[in-house]
């Protein structure tokens, strides 16, 4: 399964880079992905962070940027207009259900959307987006509750205990802050 998702991730990465940057960039990015030790290691072992989270991240990134393109074109309407947005919603829910830290990807997409449209968003639009985010959160909670019916072995109490431990444990927030700054340097 991880090897399958590794191959799928390579295809998604190539598609993403080729669509938004070009063929040369897609080829170089794919070669780096193939030669990266972490990618090779992650495709050989079952690990949430190794192949499953990148799959949902790449899927959500493709769907987000495609939906931005579609919404800029005024002549497209109906189902075609919301196809990519629906995929974005499914990828975000799937990524969040795989690992709670996927909230970072969701936050990055929201931040990019708000920043990209900062000059054209009215207060009415902002209220509409907040309502949509609330509906997304409510849908996520509902799906989480319903998942106990679909998967009888899943106990929501264990997740709640884990999440409570995550927020109440004594973390070294200075180290987290330094890691965030280092991540920003790498991204730049």
Buried (B, 14 or more C-beta within 10 A) or exposed (E): EBEEBBEBBBEBBBBBBBEBEEEEEBEEBBEEBEEEEEBEEBBEEEEEEBBBBBBBBBBBBBBBBBBBEBEEEEEBEEEEBBBBBEBBBBBBBBBBBBBEEBEEBBEBBBEBBEEEEEEEBEEEEEEEBEEEEEEBEEEBEEEBEEEEEEEEEEEEEEEEEEEEEEEEEEEEEEEEEEEEEEEEEEEE
